[in-house]
Amino acid sequence: MRQMKIFTIGFTKTSARSFFTKLSASGAKRLVDVRLNNVSQLAGFAKDGLK
């Protein structure tokens, strides 16, 4: 049986640039958004742009 590694990443008090740079550098192949309200906080990245 093939094993799967699962990691988490937070984004509170993080710029969009920093968040997506870390995510890209991690080599992740899939991203799953498990927030209860998936249109809430992450949408703030669009308001501030890439810092």
Biopython code that builds the backbone (N, CA, C, O; Angstrom):
import numpy as np
from Bio.PDB.StructureBuilder import StructureBuilder

atoms = [
    (1, "MET", "N", (0.844, -1.187, 0.000)),
    (1, "MET", "CA", (0.000, 0.000, 0.000)),
    (1, "MET", "C", (0.888, 1.250, 0.000)),
    (1, "MET", "O", (1.866, 1.318, 0.745)),
    (2, "ARG", "N", (0.555, 2.210, -0.815)),
    (2, "ARG", "CA", (1.302, 3.459, -0.921)),
    (2, "ARG", "C", (0.911, 4.407, 0.202)),
    (2, "ARG", "O", (-0.273, 4.585, 0.490)),
    (3, "GLN", "N", (1.909, 5.016, 0.836)),
    (3, "GLN", "CA", (1.627, 5.952, 1.921)),
    (3, "GLN", "C", (1.563, 7.381, 1.394)),
    (3, "GLN", "O", (2.220, 7.736, 0.415)),
    (4, "MET", "N", (0.758, 8.181, 2.067)),
    (4, "MET", "CA", (0.605, 9.580, 1.708)),
    (4, "MET", "C", (1.040, 10.429, 2.893)),
    (4, "MET", "O", (0.650, 10.165, 4.031)),
    (5, "LYS", "N", (1.849, 11.450, 2.623)),
    (5, "LYS", "CA", (2.237, 12.398, 3.671)),
    (5, "LYS", "C", (1.287, 13.583, 3.611)),
    (5, "LYS", "O", (0.990, 14.098, 2.533)),
    (6, "ILE", "N", (0.817, 14.009, 4.765)),
    (6, "ILE", "CA", (-0.083, 15.156, 4.844)),
    (6, "ILE", "C", (0.550, 16.209, 5.743)),
    (6, "ILE", "O", (1.009, 15.905, 6.845)),
    (7, "PHE", "N", (0.569, 17.447, 5.264)),
    (7, "PHE", "CA", (1.124, 18.581, 6.005)),
    (7, "PHE", "C", (0.081, 19.679, 6.082)),
    (7, "PHE", "O", (-0.852, 19.718, 5.280)),
    (8, "THR", "N", (0.241, 20.565, 7.041)),
    (8, "THR", "CA", (-0.639, 21.721, 7.144)),
    (8, "THR", "C", (0.192, 22.991, 7.033)),
    (8, "THR", "O", (1.391, 22.994, 7.312)),
    (9, "ILE", "N", (-0.459, 24.054, 6.624)),
    (9, "ILE", "CA", (0.206, 25.352, 6.555)),
    (9, "ILE", "C", (-0.827, 26.404, 6.950)),
    (9, "ILE", "O", (-1.962, 26.382, 6.474)),
    (10, "GLY", "N", (-0.428, 27.309, 7.810)),
    (10, "GLY", "CA", (-1.315, 28.403, 8.202)),
    (10, "GLY", "C", (-1.007, 29.639, 7.381)),
    (10, "GLY", "O", (0.042, 29.721, 6.743)),
    (11, "PHE", "N", (-1.914, 30.598, 7.395)),
    (11, "PHE", "CA", (-1.677, 31.817, 6.626)),
    (11, "PHE", "C", (-1.987, 33.075, 7.417)),
    (11, "PHE", "O", (-1.899, 34.177, 6.874)),
    (12, "THR", "N", (-2.350, 32.939, 8.690)),
    (12, "THR", "CA", (-2.665, 34.104, 9.500)),
    (12, "THR", "C", (-1.429, 34.982, 9.644)),
    (12, "THR", "O", (-0.339, 34.483, 9.923)),
    (13, "LYS", "N", (-1.595, 36.274, 9.455)),
    (13, "LYS", "CA", (-0.507, 37.256, 9.553)),
    (13, "LYS", "C", (0.639, 36.952, 8.591)),
    (13, "LYS", "O", (1.803, 37.195, 8.907)),
    (14, "THR", "N", (0.305, 36.422, 7.420)),
    (14, "THR", "CA", (1.280, 36.091, 6.390)),
    (14, "THR", "C", (0.875, 36.777, 5.102)),
    (14, "THR", "O", (-0.303, 36.798, 4.745)),
    (15, "SER", "N", (1.853, 37.338, 4.401)),
    (15, "SER", "CA", (1.523, 37.954, 3.114)),
    (15, "SER", "C", (1.246, 36.855, 2.094)),
    (15, "SER", "O", (1.707, 35.723, 2.241)),
    (16, "ALA", "N", (0.495, 37.201, 1.069)),
    (16, "ALA", "CA", (0.207, 36.245, 0.010)),
    (16, "ALA", "C", (1.499, 35.778, -0.637)),
    (16, "ALA", "O", (1.653, 34.592, -0.928)),
    (17, "ARG", "N", (2.420, 36.687, -0.862)),
    (17, "ARG", "CA", (3.693, 36.329, -1.500)),
    (17, "ARG", "C", (4.427, 35.278, -0.674)),
    (17, "ARG", "O", (4.895, 34.276, -1.214)),
    (18, "SER", "N", (4.526, 35.506, 0.637)),
    (18, "SER", "CA", (5.216, 34.565, 1.522)),
    (18, "SER", "C", (4.505, 33.214, 1.540)),
    (18, "SER", "O", (5.148, 32.169, 1.437)),
    (19, "PHE", "N", (3.193, 33.237, 1.672)),
    (19, "PHE", "CA", (2.409, 31.998, 1.719)),
    (19, "PHE", "C", (2.617, 31.166, 0.460)),
    (19, "PHE", "O", (2.940, 29.981, 0.545)),
    (20, "PHE", "N", (2.435, 31.780, -0.708)),
    (20, "PHE", "CA", (2.522, 31.027, -1.950)),
    (20, "PHE", "C", (3.956, 30.649, -2.301)),
    (20, "PHE", "O", (4.176, 29.634, -2.963)),
    (21, "THR", "N", (4.927, 31.434, -1.878)),
    (21, "THR", "CA", (6.334, 31.058, -2.069)),
    (21, "THR", "C", (6.659, 29.802, -1.274)),
    (21, "THR", "O", (7.270, 28.870, -1.797)),
    (22, "LYS", "N", (6.248, 29.777, -0.006)),
    (22, "LYS", "CA", (6.482, 28.594, 0.833)),
    (22, "LYS", "C", (5.749, 27.381, 0.286)),
    (22, "LYS", "O", (6.300, 26.280, 0.257)),
    (23, "LEU", "N", (4.524, 27.575, -0.142)),
    (23, "LEU", "CA", (3.738, 26.472, -0.685)),
    (23, "LEU", "C", (4.405, 25.909, -1.939)),
    (23, "LEU", "O", (4.514, 24.693, -2.096)),
    (24, "SER", "N", (4.841, 26.781, -2.815)),
    (24, "SER", "CA", (5.503, 26.350, -4.046)),
    (24, "SER", "C", (6.824, 25.633, -3.753)),
    (24, "SER", "O", (7.125, 24.602, -4.355)),
    (25, "ALA", "N", (7.602, 26.185, -2.829)),
    (25, "ALA", "CA", (8.900, 25.591, -2.481)),
    (25, "ALA", "C", (8.753, 24.235, -1.802)),
    (25, "ALA", "O", (9.693, 23.441, -1.808)),
    (26, "SER", "N", (7.605, 23.959, -1.223)),
    (26, "SER", "CA", (7.404, 22.697, -0.501)),
    (26, "SER", "C", (7.345, 21.496, -1.436)),
    (26, "SER", "O", (7.567, 20.361, -1.014)),
    (27, "GLY", "N", (7.048, 21.747, -2.698)),
    (27, "GLY", "CA", (6.912, 20.652, -3.646)),
    (27, "GLY", "C", (5.553, 19.968, -3.574)),
    (27, "GLY", "O", (5.372, 18.887, -4.134)),
    (28, "ALA", "N", (4.603, 20.586, -2.892)),
    (28, "ALA", "CA", (3.257, 20.007, -2.762)),
    (28, "ALA", "C", (2.653, 19.775, -4.142)),
    (28, "ALA", "O", (2.813, 20.586, -5.053)),
    (29, "LYS", "N", (1.967, 18.668, -4.273)),
    (29, "LYS", "CA", (1.320, 18.335, -5.546)),
    (29, "LYS", "C", (-0.177, 18.589, -5.510)),
    (29, "LYS", "O", (-0.822, 18.714, -6.551)),
    (30, "ARG", "N", (-0.725, 18.664, -4.303)),
    (30, "ARG", "CA", (-2.157, 18.926, -4.147)),
    (30, "ARG", "C", (-2.367, 19.857, -2.972)),
    (30, "ARG", "O", (-1.607, 19.840, -2.004)),
    (31, "LEU", "N", (-3.397, 20.663, -3.065)),
    (31, "LEU", "CA", (-3.762, 21.581, -1.991)),
    (31, "LEU", "C", (-5.246, 21.375, -1.706)),
    (31, "LEU", "O", (-6.071, 21.403, -2.619)),
    (32, "VAL", "N", (-5.575, 21.171, -0.442)),
    (32, "VAL", "CA", (-6.967, 20.984, -0.044)),
    (32, "VAL", "C", (-7.318, 22.084, 0.947)),
    (32, "VAL", "O", (-6.671, 22.223, 1.985)),
    (33, "ASP", "N", (-8.327, 22.849, 0.630)),
    (33, "ASP", "CA", (-8.805, 23.925, 1.498)),
    (33, "ASP", "C", (-9.851, 23.333, 2.433)),
    (33, "ASP", "O", (-10.930, 22.938, 1.993)),
    (34, "VAL", "N", (-9.530, 23.271, 3.725)),
    (34, "VAL", "CA", (-10.442, 22.650, 4.687)),
    (34, "VAL", "C", (-11.066, 23.662, 5.639)),
    (34, "VAL", "O", (-11.600, 23.290, 6.684)),
    (35, "ARG", "N", (-10.998, 24.952, 5.277)),
    (35, "ARG", "CA", (-11.610, 25.966, 6.134)),
    (35, "ARG", "C", (-13.127, 25.787, 6.164)),
    (35, "ARG", "O", (-13.732, 25.392, 5.167)),
    (36, "LEU", "N", (-13.734, 26.080, 7.310)),
    (36, "LEU", "CA", (-15.182, 25.978, 7.455)),
    (36, "LEU", "C", (-15.888, 26.913, 6.474)),
    (36, "LEU", "O", (-16.861, 26.527, 5.826)),
    (37, "ASN", "N", (-15.391, 28.138, 6.372)),
    (37, "ASN", "CA", (-15.958, 29.132, 5.459)),
    (37, "ASN", "C", (-14.862, 29.471, 4.458)),
    (37, "ASN", "O", (-14.036, 30.347, 4.714)),
    (38, "ASN", "N", (-14.850, 28.785, 3.323)),
    (38, "ASN", "CA", (-13.739, 28.910, 2.388)),
    (38, "ASN", "C", (-13.711, 30.188, 1.552)),
    (38, "ASN", "O", (-12.941, 30.276, 0.596)),
    (39, "VAL", "N", (-14.526, 31.165, 1.888)),
    (39, "VAL", "CA", (-14.464, 32.457, 1.193)),
    (39, "VAL", "C", (-14.070, 33.562, 2.166)),
    (39, "VAL", "O", (-14.157, 34.744, 1.833)),
    (40, "SER", "N", (-13.642, 33.188, 3.348)),
    (40, "SER", "CA", (-13.366, 34.186, 4.378)),
    (40, "SER", "C", (-11.952, 34.748, 4.290)),
    (40, "SER", "O", (-11.666, 35.520, 3.374)),
    (41, "GLN", "N", (-11.075, 34.396, 5.192)),
    (41, "GLN", "CA", (-9.796, 35.060, 5.394)),
    (41, "GLN", "C", (-8.856, 35.042, 4.196)),
    (41, "GLN", "O", (-8.214, 36.054, 3.917)),
    (42, "LEU", "N", (-8.757, 33.950, 3.497)),
    (42, "LEU", "CA", (-7.821, 33.887, 2.379)),
    (42, "LEU", "C", (-8.161, 34.928, 1.321)),
    (42, "LEU", "O", (-7.279, 35.387, 0.596)),
    (43, "ALA", "N", (-9.429, 35.300, 1.229)),
    (43, "ALA", "CA", (-9.825, 36.326, 0.262)),
    (43, "ALA", "C", (-9.125, 37.650, 0.558)),
    (43, "ALA", "O", (-8.996, 38.488, -0.334)),
    (44, "GLY", "N", (-8.674, 37.849, 1.787)),
    (44, "GLY", "CA", (-7.938, 39.059, 2.144)),
    (44, "GLY", "C", (-6.665, 39.242, 1.337)),
    (44, "GLY", "O", (-6.180, 40.363, 1.187)),
    (45, "PHE", "N", (-6.120, 38.153, 0.816)),
    (45, "PHE", "CA", (-4.937, 38.263, -0.030)),
    (45, "PHE", "C", (-5.253, 39.094, -1.281)),
    (45, "PHE", "O", (-4.409, 39.853, -1.759)),
    (46, "ALA", "N", (-6.439, 38.946, -1.788)),
    (46, "ALA", "CA", (-6.824, 39.698, -2.982)),
    (46, "ALA", "C", (-6.968, 41.185, -2.672)),
    (46, "ALA", "O", (-6.727, 42.026, -3.537)),
    (47, "LYS", "N", (-7.360, 41.509, -1.445)),
    (47, "LYS", "CA", (-7.542, 42.908, -1.047)),
    (47, "LYS", "C", (-6.210, 43.641, -0.946)),
    (47, "LYS", "O", (-6.094, 44.794, -1.361)),
    (48, "ASP", "N", (-5.193, 42.956, -0.383)),
    (48, "ASP", "CA", (-3.906, 43.596, -0.165)),
    (48, "ASP", "C", (-2.940, 43.404, -1.319)),
    (48, "ASP", "O", (-1.923, 44.094, -1.393)),
    (49, "GLY", "N", (-3.231, 42.497, -2.203)),
    (49, "GLY", "CA", (-2.314, 42.197, -3.283)),
    (49, "GLY", "C", (-1.111, 41.431, -2.767)),
    (49, "GLY", "O", (-1.074, 41.027, -1.605)),
    (50, "LEU", "N", (-0.145, 41.237, -3.618)),
    (50, "LEU", "CA", (1.076, 40.534, -3.218)),
    (50, "LEU", "C", (2.045, 41.515, -2.599)),
    (50, "LEU", "O", (2.583, 42.391, -3.275)),
    (51, "LYS", "N", (2.264, 41.358, -1.302)),
    (51, "LYS", "CA", (3.172, 42.275, -0.597)),
    (51, "LYS", "C", (4.601, 41.821, -0.750)),
    (51, "LYS", "O", (5.512, 42.463, -0.227)),
]
sb = StructureBuilder()
sb.init_structure("model")
sb.init_model(0)
sb.init_chain("A")
sb.init_seg("    ")
for serial, (resi, resn, name, xyz) in enumerate(atoms, 1):
    if name == "N":
        sb.init_residue(resn, " ", resi, " ")
    sb.init_atom(name, np.array(xyz, "f"), 0.0, 1.0, " ", f" {name:<3s}", serial, name[0])
structure = sb.get_structure()
